[in-house]
Amino acid sequence: MRKPALAVPLLAATLAVALAGGLTACGGADADTGPDAATGTTPITVTDATGAEITIPGPATRVACLTMICVDALTEVGITPVAYRDPLALDERYAGPDADMREITGGFGEENTEDVALARPDLVIGLAGAQDGLRAAVEESAPLYLVDPRSWEDSVDVLRTIGELTGTEDEAEARAQAFTERVEDAAATPSELTTLSMFGEPGSLGVDSVETPVGSLLDAVSDYPWPAAADPFAPIAVEQVAQVDPDVVFAQAFSASDDTEALSERLATDPTWAGLTAARKGRVVEVEAAVWATGRGTISLGIVLDTVEAELG
C-alpha cells in the first residue's frame, strides 16, 4: 500500500545545486547550415539548459568537463575528457586512474579557468545553476555548454546530445536505449516498498526529490513520495522523514574527512531516527555519496539501480 506523499525540502545551496538536475533544454542539434567549404565539416548548433545557443564548427574531440555527467557520458561513447573537475572521474568505472587529463582546480562554481585553457578544449561542458558565471572566462578558450538534468530521462537526453556534439551518435544511442530499456523493465514491476535517498549529516540533511535523476529513478521502481519542495535550499528534519516512515533508506554521508562515519551511525542516538521502520529493520543502506550525488549520468544511475535492485529484491 502506497504511503501519502510529503512535501520535503532539499539540503543547502551547494548540495542542492550539486544534486539538482534537469535537461528540459538539453538541446539536441538544431538545423545545420551545411558543410564548411574550407574544412568539409558541418557546424553543430545546440541550445543549452540556460537557453544559450552554442555552435561548434564540427564534432568536438577535446572536451573539458566541469561536471561529472560530462565524464560519465563521454565514457559511454568511448572518449576521454582532456580535463576534469570531479575526483570520481579517476575511478576505473569512468575515465580511470591512468587517463591523460588535466585537473581543473578551484571551488565548485569558482573553477580555475586557466586550467581549462591549458587543456586546449574545443568544447567545455558544465552544470547550469552552478557554473553559469564562468561563461565569459571559459569562452575565451571554447564554447561552454551547460546541462541541468532533473530526471533519469534527462540524463539519457544529455548522453544523446553529447553524442551529437562529439560525432558519436550511434554509440550514444545504443547506450541510451540499453539504459532506458533497463529502467523500463524494472519499472514494469515496481516494488511496493517506500524508499528514500537521503544525504548530508545530522543537522543538515537533504532528500533527493523526484525532480533529481536519482529521485526520479527511485520513483520509477518503488514507492517514492518525495515531491519537489518549494524551497530547495532548506534542510529537512528527521521528524519530517518519520511522517512518511520509509521502508528502505539509501544514505549518503558527507564529511570534510576522508574517514566518513556512516550516516546511520551518526543518527543512531536520535530516538526519532531509531524508530523509523528502515532503522528498526536494518534497511538503511550506506551508498557511494560521490556516485549518487554527483554522477548523474547513465553509468552512475546504472550503479544506483544495481544497489536499489539488490536491496529491494
C-alpha positions in Angstrom: 0.0 0.0 0.0 1.5 3.3 -1.1 2.0 5.9 1.7 0.9 9.5 1.4 3.3 12.0 -0.1 5.1 14.6 2.0 6.5 17.8 0.6 10.1 18.0 1.8 12.8 20.5 1.1 16.3 19.6 0.0 19.7 20.4 1.6 21.6 23.7 1.4 22.6 25.6 -1.7 25.8 23.8 -2.6 24.4 20.3 -2.2 21.1 21.2 -3.8 22.9 22.6 -6.8 25.1 19.5 -6.9 22.2 17.2 -6.8 19.7 19.2 -8.9 19.4 18.5 -12.5 17.0 18.6 -15.5 17.7 18.8 -19.2 14.4 20.4 -20.1 16.6 22.4 -22.5 19.3 19.7 -23.1 19.2 20.9 -26.7 19.8 18.4 -29.3 21.3 19.6 -32.6 19.4 22.3 -34.4 19.2 22.5 -38.1 22.7 22.7 -39.6 24.0 25.2 -42.2 25.8 22.7 -44.4 29.5 21.7 -44.6 32.1 24.4 -44.2 33.8 25.0 -47.5 37.3 25.1 -46.0 37.1 22.1 -43.6 34.3 20.0 -45.1 32.8 19.6 -41.6 29.2 20.6 -40.7 28.7 23.1 -37.9 26.7 21.8 -34.9 24.3 24.2 -33.1 22.6 23.3 -29.9 20.7 25.2 -27.2 21.8 24.5 -23.6 19.8 24.4 -20.4 20.2 28.2 -19.9 18.8 29.0 -23.3 22.2 29.9 -24.7 22.8 28.9 -28.3 26.2 27.1 -28.8 27.8 26.5 -32.1 30.9 24.4 -32.8 32.4 24.0 -36.3 32.3 20.2 -36.2 32.3 17.2 -33.8 34.3 18.1 -30.6 37.3 15.9 -29.9 38.8 17.7 -26.9 36.1 18.1 -24.2 36.8 19.6 -20.8 34.3 18.5 -18.1 33.3 20.9 -15.3 30.6 18.4 -14.2 30.7 14.6 -13.7 27.8 13.9 -16.0 30.1 15.0 -18.8 32.8 12.5 -17.9 30.0 9.8 -17.5 28.6 10.4 -21.0 32.0 10.7 -22.6 32.9 7.3 -21.1 29.8 5.8 -22.5 30.8 6.8 -26.0 34.5 5.9 -25.6 36.0 9.4 -25.3 38.4 10.6 -22.5 38.0 14.2 -21.5 41.0 16.5 -21.7 40.2 18.0 -18.3 38.1 17.0 -15.3 36.9 18.6 -12.1 35.4 15.7 -10.0 37.8 13.2 -8.5 35.3 10.5 -9.4 36.4 10.9 -13.0 39.6 8.9 -12.0 37.6 5.9 -10.9 38.1 2.9 -13.1 34.4 2.9 -13.9 34.8 6.2 -15.7 37.9 7.7 -17.3 40.1 5.8 -15.0 43.3 6.5 -12.9 45.6 6.4 -15.8 43.6 8.7 -18.1 45.6 11.6 -19.6 43.6 14.5 -18.2 44.3 17.9 -16.6 42.7 18.5 -13.3 40.5 21.7 -13.1 41.2 23.2 -9.7 39.1 25.7 -7.7 35.9 25.6 -5.7 32.5 24.4 -7.1 31.3 27.2 -9.4 34.6 29.0 -9.0 36.8 26.7 -11.1 40.2 27.9 -12.3 39.5 28.8 -15.9 43.3 28.8 -16.6 43.3 25.1 -16.1 40.5 24.9 -18.7 42.5 27.0 -21.1 45.7 24.9 -20.6 43.8 21.8 -21.6 43.1 23.3 -25.0 39.5 22.1 -25.3 37.2 22.7 -28.3 34.1 22.3 -26.0 33.5 22.7 -22.3 30.6 21.1 -20.5 29.3 22.4 -17.2 26.3 22.4 -14.8 23.6 25.1 -15.1 22.9 26.9 -11.9 26.4 26.4 -10.7 28.9 27.4 -13.4 26.9 30.0 -15.4 29.1 32.7 -14.1 32.2 31.1 -15.8 30.8 31.5 -19.3 32.7 34.7 -20.3 36.0 33.4 -19.0 35.6 29.9 -20.3 34.5 31.0 -23.7 37.9 32.7 -24.2 39.0 29.1 -24.8 36.0 27.2 -26.1 32.2 27.3 -26.1 30.5 26.4 -22.8 27.5 24.1 -22.9 25.6 23.9 -19.6 23.3 20.9 -18.7 20.7 20.6 -16.0 19.3 17.1 -15.6 16.3 16.8 -13.3 15.3 13.2 -14.1 16.8 10.0 -15.3 15.2 10.6 -18.7 17.0 14.0 -18.8 20.3 12.2 -18.1 19.6 10.0 -21.1 19.0 13.1 -23.2 22.3 14.5 -22.1 24.0 11.4 -23.3 22.3 11.7 -26.7 23.2 15.3 -27.1 26.9 14.7 -26.1 26.8 12.0 -28.8 25.7 14.7 -31.3 28.3 17.1 -30.1 31.1 14.6 -30.4 30.1 12.8 -33.6 29.4 9.6 -31.7 25.6 9.4 -32.2 25.5 5.7 -32.8 27.4 4.8 -29.6 25.3 7.3 -27.6 22.0 6.0 -28.9 23.0 2.4 -28.2 23.9 3.2 -24.6 20.8 5.4 -24.2 18.5 2.6 -25.5 20.1 0.0 -23.3 19.7 2.1 -20.1 16.2 3.1 -21.0 15.1 -0.5 -21.5 16.7 -1.5 -18.2 14.8 1.1 -16.3 11.5 0.3 -18.1 12.0 -3.4 -17.3 12.5 -2.6 -13.6 9.6 -0.1 -13.7 7.2 -2.7 -15.1 7.0 -4.4 -11.7 7.9 -1.7 -9.2 8.5 -2.5 -5.6 5.7 -1.5 -3.1 8.3 -0.6 -0.5 8.7 3.1 0.3 12.2 4.3 -0.3 14.3 7.4 0.4 17.6 8.7 -0.9 19.0 10.9 1.9 22.2 12.8 2.2 24.2 15.1 4.4 25.0 14.9 8.1 23.0 15.3 11.3 21.5 18.8 11.5 22.0 19.3 7.7 20.1 16.6 6.0 18.6 16.6 2.5 16.5 14.3 0.3 16.6 13.6 -3.4 13.2 14.8 -4.7 11.5 13.3 -7.7 13.0 16.2 -9.7 16.5 14.8 -9.5 18.0 11.9 -11.6 18.3 9.6 -8.5 14.9 10.6 -7.1 13.1 10.1 -10.4 14.8 6.7 -10.8 13.7 5.5 -7.4 10.2 6.8 -8.2 10.1 4.6 -11.3 11.0 1.4 -9.5 9.5 1.9 -6.0 7.1 4.0 -3.9 8.9 7.3 -3.6 6.7 10.0 -2.1 9.3 12.9 -2.1 8.0 15.6 -4.4 10.0 18.7 -5.3 10.0 21.3 -2.5 9.0 25.0 -2.7 12.3 25.8 -1.0 15.1 23.5 -2.4 17.7 25.1 -0.1 16.2 24.3 3.3 17.3 21.2 5.2 14.8 18.6 6.3 14.4 17.3 9.9 14.3 13.6 10.9 10.8 14.3 12.1 9.7 15.1 8.5 11.1 11.7 7.4 9.3 10.0 10.1 5.9 11.3 8.8 6.4 9.1 5.7 8.4 6.4 7.5 10.3 4.8 4.6 10.9 1.1 4.5 14.3 1.5 3.0 16.8 4.4 3.2 19.7 4.9 0.9 22.1 7.1 2.9 24.9 9.3 1.6 27.2 10.6 4.3 29.1 13.8 3.6 32.1 15.0 5.5 35.3 17.0 5.1 37.1 14.0 6.5 38.3 11.1 4.3 37.1 8.7 7.0 33.4 9.5 7.0 31.3 7.7 9.6 28.1 6.1 8.2 25.1 8.4 8.3 23.0 5.8 10.0 25.6 5.6 12.8 25.8 9.4 13.2 22.0 9.4 13.6 21.8 6.4 15.8 21.3 8.3 19.0 18.3 10.2 17.6 15.2 8.5 19.1 13.0 9.5 16.1 15.5 8.1 13.7 15.8 4.9 15.7 12.0 4.5 15.5 11.9 4.6 11.7 10.9 1.3 10.0 14.1 1.3 7.9 16.3 1.8 11.0 14.4 -0.8 13.1 14.6 -3.4 10.3 18.3 -2.7 9.4 17.4 -1.4 6.0 19.5 1.8 6.0 21.8 1.2 3.1 25.0 3.3 3.0 25.9 4.1 -0.6 28.7 5.8 -2.5 28.0 9.5 -2.0 30.1 10.6 -5.0 28.2 8.4 -7.4 24.7 9.1 -6.1 25.3 12.9 -5.5 27.4 14.0 -8.5 27.4 11.2 -11.1 24.0 12.0 -12.7 24.8 10.1 -15.9 23.7 6.7 -17.2 26.8 4.9 -15.8 26.2 6.4 -12.4 22.5 5.8 -12.5 23.2 2.2 -13.5 25.3 1.8 -10.4 22.5 3.3 -8.4 20.0 0.9 -9.9 22.3 -2.1 -9.1 22.2 -1.1 -5.4 18.4 -0.5 -5.4 17.5 -3.7 -7.2 19.8 -5.7 -4.9 18.1 -4.2 -1.8 14.5 -4.3 -3.0 14.9 -7.8 -4.4 
